[in-house]
Amino acid sequence: MRYLSFLSLIALAALVGCGGKEQCLMTGSNESKTAIFQKGEKGSGEMFTGTTWVRMLVTDKDKAYDTQAYNVVFEPGARTFWHSHPGGQILFVTSGKGFYQEKGKTARPLVKGDVVEIPPNLVHWHGASKDQEFVHLGVSARNDKGPANWHGAVTAEEYGEAINGK
Amino acid sequence: MRYLSFLSLIALAALVGCGGKEQCLMTGSNESKTAIFQKGEKGSGEMFTGTTWVRMLVTDKDKAYDTQAYNVVFEPGARTFWHSHPGGQILFVTSGKGFYQEKGKTARPLVKGDVVEIPPNLVHWHGASKDQEFVHLGVSARNDKGPANWHGAVTAEEYGEAINGK
């Protein structure tokens, strides 16, 4: 799947030749130039559906900040499992289009510059739209409260309803 | 000064006409398209030297996260005063070129993608290079420890030595 996407990207870049600004902005070649953080490691299948890339930026191994930070790249359609953070979480969207949904509520569309404050222990998911990559910086606050709790995958049906505004 | 810069920007954009990709990347018009967060309010003259723009992203008024977050745009030559954070601070560089210096140490150059962990109570400053704008997302951790302490301006001499690697 990734291999096919990569080939499509090369084909698209060759077709448009990156000759025009608008065209360049539509290809992945421009995206890679504007990415802030490197992609990191592939996300765990026990926390994510689809292909994600997680780069730990602040591990706080010495517990100086009580805070962890990470960059997450979600390929189109990719998303976290339902989960919650005992100390809360903050998301800073840096590119692409995605969604954030709290359990039982309508999903919120997200674009570059959006900030999401996720209160402690609130069950939610976040991830990409169906057709576009989505990138956010995530900050886990008050880590002394413990690690995230995971509540299973966001099913294809749940995801479909969320991105259709149901 | 800002008025003059704005006029120069318009003149430059008119000259190059944004006709080519490379040229567009060199003008401010492209920068505004790629900026992640809006500029916010002008930074206080009691905390910054030069022109800065501060946008609060997470105020944590309900103290849910013990964390504050803010985007800071430093125009060329602009910088914080010497200061320290009782709970520590983390910087995520999103564009431009800047510097971070701990009191008594050589300054560290910063570019997009760099992350700076600043331990609690360590006196330091951060800011732009002489010729380029610098933008970072800042996170103040463990806010229950209290607000930042300010220790006066980074003088022109201190700044000059820092950016020259002394």
Interface residues (C-beta under 8 A of the other chain):
Chain A: C18 G20 K21 C24 T34 I36 F37 Q38 L57 V58 A64 Y65 D66 T67 A69 G87 G88 I90 F92 T94 K112 G113 V115 E117 P119 P120 L137 V139 A141 R142
Chain B: C18 G20 K21 C24 T34 I36 F37 Q38 L57 V58 A64 Y65 D66 T67 A69 G87 G88 I90 F92 T94 K112 G113 V115 E117 P119 P120 L137 V139 A141 R142
